[in-house]
Structures are given as structure tokens and as C-alpha cells.
């Protein structure tokens, strides 16, 4: 019997830790698998996924820039994917693919279990309205935050995410021009891939007044990619800073459970990666 094939698909994808993480989970649980990287430029997802399926592929993790396109490719959707409108986990089913999203559950598990955060009643700022923001926003609401403010450079995308969440009592779309007036937050999450600079290299113009020493700050990137935003947050007065490495490990464990029916323990894998990447700014 051939070994089941899995992969992470994105662009770029050479840096992805997903093969290493899933192989570690497979050793821990006794699962036999092959796990690869597939570099797929924008516009090529349908062809690449079809080729992977024809070669015996059983499951895919989906990363930038394909999470919306993956949603459209799926013939079935799990409830979380239906709610957030993006897919980061695909599993082969009869007649096509079933899409899931584990980003939100991964973030909340990292914050509440590893970081011992209580998200209930917290005022949260979510920076970004792309695939990562779509993935985590519903889980934050389910975790009991009292207010979720969303800011993004593209106003229409901010409004679209707020409309999708359908919770006007707690979800508040705002524009970058408004952030000076929003006051401090309990939790600030950067769900963009551009650190504290925009695509043109210019600062994002976020006011330090949104942070206090009691504000927790999370960048969903990890390692060097998170340093710029976390350095700005520390300079602005925030004390508890986290990158997205814990979320990465937790969302991978949730994907692994979807594929193989068992959720691996994440502490050993997280500890090994944390020791390797270090925590130059993050508080854990």
C-alpha cells in the first residue's frame, strides 16, 4: 500500500515549516505519510490541485495567496470554512474536496491554553481583512471578545469582512484614518503579511495611543517576519508580545486531526521550534 500524500500549497512556500511539523506529528502518532511543498503562483491553484489529486493526494494545507481560491474550489465545506469564507485545509472526498479552516481555532488555542489569556470581554483590534483575518475573526467572536474593531487599507475589504461576520453589535469596521480616535485596546492582532510597513515600504501610521502596558500584541507571522510590528509595539509601550509560531503549530494539529482522526500533542513541537527561532521580542 502506497503512503498517503499530503502537502502545503502556496506562493512562496519554500520557507514553510508545515512539512516538518506534520512529519513530527506523524512520528508521534504512528501515522504514515508523505508531506511536500507545492509552489503555486496566483491563478494556478485549480490545475495544481487537480494534478495533486490525480497523483493520489489526500490532503492540502493552503497558505498565501490561495485561501479564497481554495474556498471556491471545494465541493463541500465544513462549518468554520462556511462562516469565514476562506479555506486553509482541504481533504479529498468522493467527487472533490472538502474545505476547512483551522486558523481561528489555532490562534485561540495558543492564546488561551499556551499563553493563559482570557479573551472574554476584551476589546480587540484586528489589522487586516485578507485570508488570515477572515480565518481568525469568527473564532475570536466565539471566544467571547466584547468588541472586534477591523482596520485595513482597502475599505471595501474591511466592510466585506464585517458583513460576513454579521455581528454588528460587536464588529466595528474602521478605516486607518479613524484609528487615532479608537482609544486603547486590550488585544491587537496584526493579520497582514507586511509587518509595520505597507507594500510601498511606508509605515502603516498606527498611533501608539492604541497600546498600553496592559495591551497584548500578536503578529500572526513568526520569526523575522514578525519583528518589525512587534518592535513598534514594544516601542509604543506594549509589554506582552507574541508571534504566530504557536498558532502555526496549533492550526497544523487541527488539520492533522481532520485528516487522520487524532490530534497530536503540540508542546514538544512548539518547544523545539521556539528554541530554534528564539524569541527576540515575543514574550514566549
C-alpha positions, 0 to 999 in steps of 0.5 A: 500500500502506497503512503498517503500524500499530503502537502502545503500549497502556496506562493512562496512556500519554500520557507514553510515549516508545515512539512516538518511539523506534520512529519513530527506529528506523524512520528508521534502518532504512528501515522504514515505519510508523505508531506511536500511543498507545492509552489503555486503562483496566483491563478494556478491553484485549480490545475495544481490541485487537480494534478495533486489529486490525480497523483493520489493526494489526500490532503492540502494545507493552503497558505498565501495567496490561495485561501479564497481560491481554495474556498471556491474550489471545494465541493463541500465545506465544513462549518468554520470554512462556511462562516469565514469564507476562506479555506486553509485545509482541504481533504479529498472526498468522493467527487472533490474536496472538502474545505476547512479552516483551522486558523481561528481555532489555532490562534485561540488555542495558543492564546488561551491554553499556551499563553493563559489569556482570557479573551472574554470581554476584551476589546480587540483590534484586528489589522487586516481583512485578507485570508488570515483575518477572515480565518481568525475573526469568527473564532475570536467572536466565539471566544467571547471578545466584547468588541472586534474593531477591523482596520485595513487599507482597502475599505471595501475589504474591511466592510466585506469582512464585517458583513460576513461576520454579521455581528454588528453589535460587536464588529466595528469596521474602521478605516486607518484614518479613524484609528487615532480616535479608537482609544486603547485596546486590550488585544491587537492582532496584526493579520497582514503579511507586511509587518509595520510597513505597507507594500510601498515600504511606508509605515502603516501610521498606527498611533501608539495611543492604541497600546498600553502596558496592559495591551497584548500584541500578536503578529500572526507571522513568526520569526523575522517576519514578525519583528518589525510590528512587534518592535513598534509595539514594544516601542509604543509601550506594549509589554506582552508580545507574541508571534504566530509560531504557536498558532502555526503549530496549533492550526497544523494539529487541527488539520492533522486531526481532520485528516487522520482522526487524532490530534497530536500533542503540540508542546514538544513541537512548539518547544523545539521550534521556539528554541530554534527561532528564539524569541527576540521580542515575543514574550514566549 
